[in-house]
Amino acid sequence: MYDVVIIGAGINGGLLAQRLSKFDLKVALLEKDNDVANEATAANSAIIHSGHDPKTGTLKAKLNVRGNELWEGLCEELKVDFIRNGAFVVAVNDEERSKLKELYDQAQERGVPSRLINREEAIALEPNLSDAVVEALDLPSTGIVSPWEVTIAAVEDAINHGLHLFLNHKVVNIDRKDGYFDVTTPKAVFQTKVIINAAGVYSDEIYAMVSKQTHYKITPRRGEYYVLDRAVKPVVSRTIYPLPSEKGKGVLVVPTIHDNILIGPNSDIISDKEGKDNTADALAYVKEQVAKTVKKYSYAHDHSYLCRTSSITFGL
């Protein structure tokens, strides 16, 4: 009998396991893959957002700001890299400038460190910004990490404190008993008092195993990136955002902990949760969109910089 079974060993499941392992609890972490951090955790933009963007009044808006404050201490505890590299949200015309002011006001209301800077100061700090940029919102508390390294370190720490990790254990059924649950995988049945569903894009399927409600449904989206090899001079030192849209934060330019640059993602609704193939049209869209914020020659004129492409699937 376990006190807690966590389903899914991505960054959410891994960090939950790490925290719970500090208490007098018997905890199991179940993962369908052959290692932790194999899915969206291994292929996202790795940004620790400042909290300026989420919709006002939501739990996400509250926790994004608080989470940003906690990351530095967490990475120090886990002995993994964390860089507070900062970010710019850039406007390319007068209409976007007014929207940028709204984001600034929202950031100020939340206590997020921020300031509006003119084109001249922005270019002085990030010379590769596009000629179209007219103003920028400076967000110095934005950071970057390696999500898979955080997850691996968290799970290793949890194991050192008694966590039971079970890889290649895809949950296929959950039975509600009198005061506990039977969680079934092809290899075993786990009895537990509490289940934590951290199954990512499959969390709706886990939910359906214990509830007759049908309204909870994950809609998977595929996001595709270019990964640029290390350059003698970095393209940018900060994360560069366009103005956000209904699809999300847009096509970004993101430095990584390992001195690469990510460019992307697009955001396409797909039907297959395992749909991870890159598409030429999507990558062409990424190149087109990023040219609005960063000069083209900075990232794509020399194809020797393009060491590989990567894609992720994530749920909204």
MIMARVO-493079 format. One record per atom (N, C-alpha, C): y negated, z negated, x; residue in three letters. Coordinates in steps of 0.001 Angstrom, whole numbers, padded with zeros to 6 digits, always signed. Layout:
<torgus>
YZXALA...
</torgus>
This chain:
<torgus>
+001199+000000+000845MET+000000+000000+000000MET-001244+000000+000877MET-002101+000981+000685TYR-003374+001055+001403TYR-004499+000526+000518TYR-005476-000073+001148ASP-006678-000458+000406ASP-007486+000777+000025ASP-007573+001726+000973VAL-008356+002937+000754VAL-007626+004131+001350VAL-007543+005223+000586VAL-007113+006520+001115VAL-008295+007473+001015VAL-008665+008061+002151ILE-009733+009060+002199ILE-009087+010429+002288ILE-009496+011333+001416ILE-008947+012688+001402ILE-009977+013631+002018ILE-009639+014171+003179GLY-010530+015096+003872GLY-011093+014498+005142GLY-010798+015127+006292ALA-011231+014601+007602ALA-012301+015485+008217ALA-013278+015876+007381GLY-014490+016466+007926GLY-015440+015365+008348GLY-016704+015711+008514ILE-017651+014718+009014ILE-017874+013592+008011ILE-017835+013896+006704ASN-017987+012832+005706ASN-016802+011882+005738ASN-015599+012445+005672GLY-014405+011604+005694GLY-014262+010835+006991GLY-014587+011490+008109GLY-014473+010838+009404GLY-015416+009657+009555GLY-016667+009827+009116LEU-017633+008736+009241LEU-017341+007608+008259LEU-016851+007958+007066LEU-016432+006919+006132LEU-015284+006100+006713LEU-014324+006803+007318ALA-013195+006106+007936ALA-013676+005193+009064ALA-014629+005664+009856GLN-015134+004867+010973GLN-015801+003588+010484GLN-016583+003694+009418ARG-017254+002501+008894ARG-016257+001533+008251ARG-015342+002063+007458LEU-014379+001201+006772LEU-013436+000504+007745LEU-013205+001142+008911SER-012288+000542+009887SER-012850-000749+010481SER-014126-001024+010278LYS-014738-002245+010806LYS-014424-003466+009931LYS-013877-003206+008744PHE-013563-004299+007820PHE-012058-004584+007825PHE-011688-005675+007188ASP-010278-006064+007112ASP-009616-005278+005987ASP-009428-003992+006248LEU-008869-003077+005251LEU-007802-002209+005904LEU-006811-001832+005120LYS-005820-000868+005558LYS-006234+000493+005010LYS-006594+001420+005910VAL-007198+002694+005512VAL-006372+003854+006056VAL-006158+004861+005191ALA-005493+006102+005605ALA-006457+007262+005406ALA-006434+008194+006349LEU-007236+009411+006279LEU-006287+010602+006246LEU-006323+011361+005148LEU-005414+012492+004962LEU-006169+013793+005155LEU-005606+014708+005956GLU-006235+015990+006238GLU-005216+017113+006105GLU-005572+018175+005384LYS-004635+019276+005153LYS-004429+020151+006393LYS-005416+020176+007307ASP-005314+021002+008504ASP-004617+020262+009639ASP-004503+020973+010787ASN-003803+020361+011925ASN-004733+019597+012855ASN-006010+019482+012464ASP-006937+018656+013228ASP-008102+018277+012328ASP-008897+017338+012773VAL-010085+016942+012017VAL-011194+017966+012264VAL-012170+018004+011362ALA-013388+018820+011540ALA-013109+020309+011645ALA-012073+020793+010968ASN-011683+022189+011119ASN-012402+023142+010165ASN-013038+022631+009123GLU-013574+023529+008101GLU-015104+023622+008221GLU-015841+023327+007174ALA-017303+023479+007210ALA-017946+022634+008306ALA-017328+021503+008634THR-017873+020649+009687THR-017951+021376+011017THR-017004+022274+011272ALA-016962+022990+012546ALA-017871+024203+012567ALA-018513+024515+011454ALA-019246+025793+011390ALA-020494+025695+010537ALA-021275+024641+010735ASN-022551+024580+010017ASN-023695+024535+011019ASN-024915+024454+010533SER-026069+024586+011417SER-026372+023330+012226SER-025708+022230+011941ALA-025758+021028+012794ALA-027140+020400+012872ALA-027937+020575+011823ILE-029297+020034+011807ILE-029314+018670+011123ILE-030009+017727+011718ILE-030306+016463+011055ILE-031690+016636+010429ILE-031708+016970+009150HIS-032957+017319+008470HIS-033869+016108+008335HIS-035158+016379+008275SER-036151+015310+008229SER-036223+014619+006875SER-035859+015342+005802GLY-035972+014798+004452GLY-037180+015309+003694GLY-037850+016314+004237HIS-039056+016844+003598HIS-038765+017713+002390HIS-037551+018251+002293ASP-037282+019350+001368ASP-036594+018992+000057ASP-035626+018038-000009PRO-034877+017823-001254PRO-035780+017511-002448PRO-035275+017843-003610LYS-036045+017664-004849LYS-036440+016201-005045LYS-037697+015992-005380THR-038221+014640-005572THR-037460+013902-006668THR-037151+012638-006407GLY-036462+011812-007391GLY-034956+011833-007290GLY-034400+012705-006438THR-032947+012792-006307THR-032444+011797-005269THR-031163+011475-005390LEU-030527+010611-004386LEU-030560+011288-003020LEU-030401+012610-003007LYS-030430+013345-001741LYS-031761+013156-001034LYS-032871+013188-001792ALA-034191+013010-001190ALA-034300+011636-000528ALA-033769+010618-001175LYS-033825+009250-000636LYS-032941+009113+000595LYS-031703+009581+000502LEU-030744+009363+001573LEU-030984+010274+002769LEU-031595+011445+002543ASN-031894+012334+003653ASN-032851+011652+004630ASN-033882+011017+004104VAL-034848+010319+004957VAL-034178+009140+005667VAL-033422+008347+004924ARG-032746+007183+005507ARG-031697+007617+006521ARG-030952+008654+006197GLY-029929+009144+007121GLY-030520+009620+008430GLY-031646+010308+008352ASN-032314+010779+009568ASN-032632+009603+010486ASN-033064+008505+009900GLU-033413+007325+010695GLU-032194+006718+011394GLU-031013+006875+010789LEU-029808+006225+011296LEU-029077+007031+012368LEU-029359+008334+012461TRP-028524+009191+013296TRP-028576+008835+014778TRP-029743+008507+015266GLU-029861+008213+016695GLU-028977+007035+017088GLU-029015+005977+016293GLY-028179+004815+016576GLY-026700+005126+016426GLY-026356+005938+015431LEU-024960+006312+015228LEU-024426+007063+016445LEU-025185+008040+016931CYS-024714+008838+018065CYS-024638+008007+019339CYS-025528+007049+019467GLU-025448+006133+020608GLU-024178+005292+020519GLU-023861+004846+019312GLU-022637+004053+019113GLU-021391+004859+019431GLU-021373+006128+019007LEU-020195+006975+019192LEU-020176+007677+020545LEU-021266+007539+021318LYS-021379+008173+022637LYS-021281+009696+022552LYS-022013+010262+021599VAL-022126+011710+021480VAL-023608+012090+021541VAL-023865+013356+021821ASP-025240+013810+022035ASP-026018+013908+020727ASP-027277+013547+020822PHE-028225+013718+019736PHE-029569+014080+020352PHE-030194+015135+019847ILE-031509+015549+020346ILE-032456+015659+019160ILE-033565+014950+019241ARG-034598+015070+018211ARG-035547+016186+018661ARG-035132+017416+018416ASN-035867+018575+018932ASN-037049+018987+018057ASN-037114+018491+016822GLY-038205+018849+015925GLY-037963+020173+015227GLY-038845+020490+014287ALA-038721+021730+013520ALA-040089+022201+013061ALA-040178+023518+012846PHE-041324+024122+012180PHE-040841+024793+010905PHE-041535+024552+009796VAL-041426+025425+008629VAL-042644+026340+008704VAL-042430+027656+008685VAL-043543+028571+008939VAL-043899+029361+007686VAL-045191+029613+007538ALA-045717+030461+006461ALA-046187+031770+007073ALA-045966+032893+006339VAL-046318+034209+006880VAL-047414+034906+006074VAL-047942+034235+005029ASN-049062+034800+004267ASN-049758+033665+003522ASN-050838+033988+002820ASP-051624+032946+002150ASP-050859+032273+001014ASP-050028+033050+000290GLU-049227+032448-000783GLU-048264+031413-000205GLU-047620+031752+000898GLU-046703+030803+001528GLU-047462+029620+002119GLU-048682+029843+002537ARG-049481+028748+003079ARG-049711+027667+002023ARG-049941+028074+000787SER-050136+027086-000286SER-048845+026325-000564SER-047710+027011-000491LYS-046421+026336-000675LYS-046134+025390+000490LYS-046571+025778+001678LEU-046392+024922+002842LEU-047161+023617+002668LEU-048351+023720+002087LYS-049148+022520+001816LYS-048420+021599+000851LYS-047735+022165-000148GLU-046964+021358-001090GLU-045843+020619-000365GLU-045147+021302+000560LEU-044098+020653+001340LEU-044673+019531+002205LEU-045827+019774+002778TYR-046489+018754+003601TYR-046806+017517+002759TYR-047384+017736+001578ASP-047711+016603+000702ASP-046456+015826+000331ASP-045362+016544+000073GLN-044091+015897-000280GLN-043574+015077+000895GLN-043666+015639+002093ALA-043225+014916+003286ALA-044047+013648+003485ALA-045341+013749+003281GLN-046217+012588+003454GLN-045868+011480+002458GLN-045590+011868+001218GLU-045232+010885+000192GLU-043965+010124+000566GLU-043059+010770+001296ARG-041778+010163+001658ARG-041821+009453+003003ARG-042964+009486+003644GLY-043067+008853+004947GLY-042411+009645+006053GLY-042202+010948+005832VAL-041598+011808+006855VAL-042692+012230+007844VAL-042517+011978+009136PRO-043524+012413+010107PRO-043770+013920+009988PRO-045028+014309+009837SER-045323+015716+009594SER-046803+015984+009797SER-047132+017237+010100ARG-048515+017675+010178ARG-048564+019178+010031ARG-049656+019687+009497LEU-049897+021116+009402LEU-050635+021565+010658LEU-050160+022651+011281ILE-050831+023165+012476ILE-051134+024643+012296ILE-052206+025094+012915ASN-052605+026490+012763ASN-051749+027399+013649ASN-051954+028692+013480ARG-051140+029668+014212ARG-051261+029480+015727ARG-052479+029264+016221GLU-052697+029175+017653GLU-051893+028025+018264GLU-051908+026860+017622GLU-051155+025731+018160GLU-049655+025965+018033GLU-049237+026567+016923ALA-047810+026859+016733ALA-047300+027811+017811ALA-048073+028874+018085ILE-047663+029854+019099ILE-047656+029231+020487ILE-048614+028347+020746ALA-048640+027673+022046ALA-047373+026850+022269ALA-046846+026260+021188LEU-045638+025436+021286LEU-044357+026260+021214LEU-044384+027351+020437GLU-043210+028225+020273GLU-043674+029684+020421GLU-043754+030206+021649PRO-044319+031537+021879PRO-043572+032682+021203PRO-042315+032468+020831ASN-041547+033556+020231ASN-041648+033621+018711ASN-042534+032851+018112LEU-042762+033014+016677LEU-043288+034414+016397LEU-042961+034927+015224SER-043363+036295+014886SER-044876+036400+014722SER-045358+037624+014835ASP-046792+037874+014684ASP-047266+037598+013262ASP-046340+037537+012308ALA-046710+037320+010908ALA-047009+035853+010593ALA-046598+034937+011442VAL-046775+033513+011156VAL-048261+033151+011155VAL-048703+032475+010082VAL-050119+032085+009969VAL-050319+030569+010040VAL-049276+029798+009767GLU-049388+028337+009780GLU-047995+027745+009853GLU-047897+026511+010318ALA-046590+025855+010425ALA-046692+024396+010016ALA-045611+023903+009431LEU-045448+022483+009145LEU-044579+021901+010245LEU-045142+021010+011037ASP-044453+020405+012166ASP-043695+019170+011689ASP-042380+019141+011946LEU-041505+018050+011498LEU-040778+017472+012717LEU-041413+016591+013469PRO-040846+016143+014744PRO-039593+015282+014642PRO-039289+014732+013472SER-038104+013868+013367SER-036811+014650+013169SER-036897+015964+012978THR-035693+016792+012832THR-034864+016729+014117THR-033536+016692+013955GLY-032665+016607+015125GLY-031499+017573+015062GLY-030718+017601+016135ILE-029499+018416+016187ILE-028372+017582+016792ILE-027152+017883+016341VAL-025943+017229+016845VAL-024843+018289+016952VAL-023679+017880+017402SER-022464+018695+017291SER-021572+018024+016258SER-021512+018551+015033PRO-020799+017844+013962PRO-019327+017587+014253PRO-018673+018534+014922TRP-017254+018322+015218TRP-017082+017209+016248TRP-017996+017122+017219GLU-017902+016052+018202GLU-018151+014683+017560GLU-019104+014643+016628VAL-019353+013393+015897VAL-018104+012978+015128VAL-017481+013947+014444THR-016292+013649+013643THR-015142+013164+014518THR-014891+013866+015616ILE-013801+013481+016517ILE-014039+012069+017057ILE-015266+011802+017488ALA-015579+010476+018026ALA-015431+009394+016962ALA-015864+009711+015734ALA-015767+008734+014646ALA-014313+008411+014320ALA-013479+009451+014248VAL-012067+009232+013912VAL-011350+008512+015045VAL-011659+008863+016288GLU-011042+008148+017418GLU-011409+006663+017383GLU-012678+006373+017105ASP-013113+004979+017020ASP-012398+004261+015878ASP-012254+004963+014746ALA-011567+004361+013602ALA-010104+004073+013920ALA-009452+005001+014614ILE-008047+004793+014991ILE-007930+003572+015910ILE-008880+003435+016820ASN-008875+002259+017702ASN-009024+000964+016924ASN-009573+001056+015702HIS-009739-000126+014859HIS-008743-000154+013697HIS-007653+000617+013819GLY-006558+000473+012868GLY-006407+001572+011826GLY-007252+002587+011840LEU-007100+003684+010878LEU-005763+004385+011069LEU-005144+004794+009949HIS-003945+005625+009980HIS-004362+007055+009640HIS-004231+007979+010599LEU-004608+009381+010407LEU-003357+010214+010169LEU-003393+011036+009109PHE-002259+011890+008771PHE-002754+013331+008684PHE-002414+014137+009712LEU-002769+015549+009726LEU-001671+016368+009055LEU-002016+017592+008642ASN-001078+018470+007918ASN-000525+017777+006665ASN-001390+017040+005991HIS-001030+016338+004768HIS-001983+016771+003650HIS-001699+017908+003074LYS-002508+018398+001954LYS-002125+017646+000678LYS-003107+017092+000004VAL-002829+016358-001234VAL-002522+017368-002346VAL-001350+017194-002972VAL-000925+018122-004021VAL-000882+017467-005398VAL-000922+016120-005430ASN-000885+015444-006729ASN-001348+013996-006572ASN-001994+013498-007627ILE-002375+012087-007685ILE-001955+011543-009047ILE-001193+010460-009036ASP-000776+009791-010271ASP-001479+008442-010370ASP-002094+008200-011516ARG-002745+006910-011753ARG-001698+005927-012278ARG-001509+004840-011567LYS-000562+003804-011954LYS-001338+002582-012477LYS-000627+001478-012674ASP-001262+000258-013163ASP-001908-000480-011996ASP-003175-000185-011740GLY-003897-000873-010679GLY-003876-000186-009333GLY-003233+000974-009243TYR-003222+001710-007974TYR-002942+003184-008255TYR-002937+003993-007197PHE-002663+005428-007305PHE-001514+005798-006373PHE-000735+006787-006793ASP+000206+007463-005906ASP-000429+008787-005487ASP-000655+008949-004190VAL-001244+010181-003651VAL-000137+010929-002923VAL+000201+012122-003420THR+001359+012856-002929THR+000940+014030-002050THR+001570+014141-000887THR+001473+015320-000027THR+002888+015884+000128THR+003046+017070+000705PRO+004409+017585+000898PRO+005282+016706+001785PRO+004674+015786+002527LYS+005435+014989+003483LYS+005625+013532+003081LYS+004800+013034+002141ALA+004854+011598+001851ALA+004122+011290+000555ALA+004335+010061+000077VAL+003570+009525-001050VAL+002866+008268-000555VAL+001549+008207-000766PHE+000742+007084-000313PHE+000269+006288-001530PHE+000522+005003-001515GLN+000007+004133-002565GLN-001317+003535-002108GLN-002306+003518-003000THR-003622+003016-002613THR-004360+002431-003804THR-005214+001470-003528LYS-006038+000873-004583LYS-007281+001724-004861LYS-007784+002407-003810VAL-009017+003187-003927VAL-008826+004532-003240VAL-009341+005589-003886ILE-009360+006924-003285ILE-010814+007333-003061ILE-011110+007860-001875ILE-012409+008478-001602ILE-012181+009978-001427ILE-012853+010735-002254ASN-012687+012190-002262ASN-013734+012812-001340ASN-013305+013224-000138ALA-014190+013871+000831ALA-013626+015238+001196ALA-013147+015953+000181ALA-012395+017187+000406ALA-013254+018441+000428ALA-014563+018302+000543GLY-015417+019477+000694GLY-015343+020418-000485GLY-015146+021709-000213VAL-015102+022688-001299VAL-013876+022514-002189VAL-012930+021686-001750TYR-011751+021399-002577TYR-011890+020087-003347TYR-013050+019476-003298SER-013216+018190-003969SER-013085+018305-005484SER-013400+019491-006043ASP-013211+019663-007488ASP-011736+019651-007862ASP-010884+020187-006976GLU-009443+020212-007246GLU-008845+018800-007148GLU-009333+018018-006208ILE-008893+016621-006119ILE-009352+015862-007358ILE-010594+016083-007751TYR-011148+015445-008951TYR-010304+015743-010181TYR-009869+016994-010298ALA-009082+017411-011468ALA-007722+016719-011533ALA-007253+016197-010409MET-005964+015517-010404MET-006021+014145-011075MET-007240+013592-011229VAL-007357+012256-011802VAL-008236+012226-013046VAL-008744+013365-013476SER-009662+013390-014612SER-009377+014585-015511SER-009549+014389-016806LYS-009403+015477-017768LYS-010719+016240-017952LYS-011789+015732-017347GLN-013074+016421-017426GLN-012991+017755-016677GLN-013644+018759-017191THR-013573+020086-016565THR-014945+020579-016105THR-015982+019741-016246HIS-017326+020213-015935HIS-017618+020234-014438HIS-016823+019536-013640TYR-017098+019458-012209TYR-016413+020618-011510TYR-017188+021561-011008LYS-016631+022766-010394LYS-017443+023143-009165LYS-016762+023294-008043ILE-017420+023743-006817ILE-017558+025265-006844ILE-018759+025744-006610THR-018993+027179-006447THR-019153+027444-004958THR-018171+028043-004320PRO-018274+028241-002865PRO-019274+029334-002516PRO-020004+029117-001449ARG-020883+030125-000879ARG-020470+030356+000573ARG-020608+031591+000984ARG-020322+031923+002383ARG-021641+032118+003117ARG-021769+031455+004246GLY-022937+031641+005096GLY-022501+032188+006441GLY-023199+033207+006930GLU-022810+033859+008188GLU-023929+033743+009219GLU-023527+033588+010464TYR-024465+033340+011565TYR-024231+034311+012718TYR-025277+034571+013464TYR-025138+035032+014833TYR-025182+033807+015738TYR-024345+033817+016772VAL-024402+032792+017802VAL-024841+033482+019083VAL-026027+033154+019574LEU-026548+033767+020781LEU-026111+032988+022004LEU-025737+033717+023045ASP-025354+033078+024292ASP-026570+032417+024928ASP-026347+031585+025904ARG-027447+030919+026590ARG-028340+031963+027267ARG-029648+031780+027161ALA-030598+032658+027819ALA-031326+031880+028908ALA-031887+032610+029896VAL-032635+031957+030969VAL-033806+031176+030377VAL-034521+031805+029446LYS-035588+031133+028720LYS-035158+030987+027273LYS-035205+029786+026697PRO-034745+029626+025309PRO-035610+030403+024331PRO-034980+030935+023294VAL-035705+031659+022250VAL-036716+030724+021598VAL-036247+029548+021199VAL-037102+028505+020636VAL-036548+027159+021096VAL-037382+026149+021087SER-036906+024800+021388SER-036744+023981+020116SER-037487+024351+019063ARG-037397+023681+017770ARG-036577+024510+016799ARG-036098+023851+015740THR-035508+024569+014617THR-036641+025243+013834THR-036458+026531+013508ILE-037488+027286+012797ILE-036971+027631+011404ILE-037681+027122+010372TYR-037347+027407+008980TYR-038372+028384+008386TYR-037937+029283+007512PRO-038884+029930+006607PRO-039174+028979+005434PRO-040004+029408+004495LEU-040163+028619+003266LEU-038848+028606+002502LEU-038417+027462+001950PRO-037152+027415+001210PRO-037224+028197-000085PRO-036040+028606-000581SER-035930+029329-001858SER-034858+028663-002698SER-034552+029271-003861GLU-033525+028703-004732GLU-032146+028749-004082GLU-031955+029585-003071LYS-030669+029672-002382LYS-030512+028621-001296LYS-031616+027986-000920GLY-031522+026991+000146GLY-032678+027117+001113GLY-032429+026711+002348LYS-033494+026665+003346LYS-033760+028012+004002LYS-032956+029032+003695GLY-033216+030362+004212GLY-032528+030628+005536GLY-032907+031751+006173VAL-032337+032145+007463VAL-033102+031411+008565VAL-032391+030594+009324LEU-032985+029700+010303LEU-032737+030196+011720LEU-033509+029665+012649VAL-033242+029817+014076VAL-033052+028403+014608VAL-031852+028111+015116VAL-031485+026721+015400VAL-030942+026581+016820VAL-031634+025855+017683PRO-031032+025506+018980PRO-029826+024596+018758PRO-028867+024676+019653THR-027704+023801+019558THR-027683+022820+020722THR-026882+021795+020572ILE-026685+020810+021630ILE-026224+021483+022923ILE-025477+022583+022797HIS-024879+023239+023958HIS-025703+024430+024446HIS-026982+024476+024052ASP-027943+025461+024563ASP-027688+026889+024087ASP-026988+027032+022980ASN-026924+028321+022304ASN-028012+028350+021241ASN-028112+029475+020552ILE-029009+029590+019407ILE-028206+030123+018225ILE-028295+029447+017081LEU-027727+029961+015834LEU-028823+030683+015069LEU-028484+031853+014505ILE-029388+032573+013617ILE-028645+032820+012311ILE-029162+032273+011220GLY-028523+032391+009929GLY-028793+031128+009116GLY-028119+030937+008004PRO-027126+031842+007430PRO-027703+032642+006264PRO-026921+033620+005813ASN-027140+034167+004473ASN-026489+033209+003482ASN-026445+033551+002231SER-025857+032655+001225SER-025295+033492+000095SER-023987+033784+000171ASP-023335+034630-000824ASP-022298+033839-001604ASP-022368+033911-002919ILE-021330+033309-003761ILE-020050+034102-003596ILE-018946+033400-003392ILE-017642+034046-003256ILE-016647+033353-004176ILE-015542+034021-004452SER-014520+033447-005330SER-013423+032740-004535SER-013184+033182-003311ASP-012120+032643-002477ASP-012681+031550-001575ASP-012208+030333-001735LYS-012702+029229-000920LYS-012358+029387+000557LYS-011401+030234+000861GLU-011055+030498+002257GLU-011675+031803+002742GLU-012617+032369+001999GLY-013223+033645+002367GLY-014189+033485+003517GLY-013737+033713+004730LYS-014544+033436+005922LYS-014799+034669+006785LYS-014441+035836+006313ASP-014642+037031+007116ASP-016113+037404+007173ASP-016565+037815+008366ASN-017931+038311+008499ASN-018059+039680+007847ASN-019238+039978+007350THR-019504+041279+006743THR-020725+041886+007408THR-020676+043195+007644ALA-021770+043883+008330ALA-023067+043781+007540ALA-022986+043917+006226ASP-024194+043850+005395ASP-024861+042489+005503ASP-024042+041433+005487ALA-024606+040087+005555ALA-025285+039834+006889ALA-024672+040276+007965LEU-025259+040057+009278LEU-026522+040900+009465LEU-026554+042095+008861ALA-027774+042899+008892ALA-028899+042185+008136ALA-028547+041535+007025TYR-029531+040766+006251TYR-030091+039623+007083TYR-029231+038929+007824VAL-029678+037820+008665VAL-030698+038314+009688VAL-030406+039452+010342LYS-031327+040000+011340LYS-032656+040409+010712LYS-032589+040985+009524GLU-033808+041407+008839GLU-034677+040207+008475GLU-034067+039174+007924GLN-034824+038017+007460GLN-035416+037206+008608GLN-034672+037061+009689VAL-035158+036218+010776VAL-036336+036859+011489VAL-036462+038187+011382ALA-037590+038873+012015ALA-038927+038451+011415ALA-038907+037846+010227LYS-040150+037369+009613LYS-040699+036128+010310LYS-039839+035402+010992THR-040266+034142+011596THR-040232+034160+013129THR-039312+034950+013707VAL-039172+035002+015162VAL-039123+036462+015601VAL-039753+036779+016716LYS-039808+038156+017190LYS-038412+038734+017397LYS-038239+039979+016986LYS-036931+040623+017076LYS-036402+040649+018503LYS-037268+041004+019433TYR-036772+041195+020792TYR-036213+039914+021382TYR-036566+038808+020790SER-036148+037523+021339SER-034660+037265+021170SER-034030+037974+020234TYR-032646+037599+019969TYR-031661+038747+019892TYR-032124+039980+019731ALA-031128+041008+019423ALA-031313+042305+020177ALA-032345+042452+021014HIS-032504+043748+021659HIS-031451+043956+022736HIS-030969+042876+023332ASP-029956+042947+024375ASP-028658+042385+023804ASP-027717+043265+023518HIS-026491+042825+022829HIS-025608+041952+023712HIS-025951+041863+025009SER-025183+040931+025839SER-025422+039490+025412SER-026513+039249+024659TYR-026777+037903+024163TYR-025857+037528+023007TYR-025277+038519+022353LEU-024474+038234+021165LEU-023036+037999+021585LEU-022706+036743+021819CYS-021380+036455+022349CYS-020319+036451+021262CYS-020693+036098+020055ARG-019748+036110+018955ARG-020510+035903+017660ARG-019851+036134+016554THR-020404+035765+015257THR-019498+034745+014629THR-020071+033960+013749SER-019305+032904+013108SER-019695+032852+011642SER-018800+032369+010805SER-019151+032208+009399SER-018615+030892+008891SER-019240+030407+007838ILE-018765+029186+007191ILE-018658+029413+005702ILE-017899+028574+005065THR-017886+028511+003623THR-018339+027115+003226THR-019288+027028+002318PHE-019752+025716+001891PHE-020002+025738+000399PHE-019942+024570-000223GLY-020068+024499-001672GLY-021436+023994-002102GLY-021964+024545-003164LEU-023216+024061-003750LEU-022963+023685-005208LEU
</torgus>
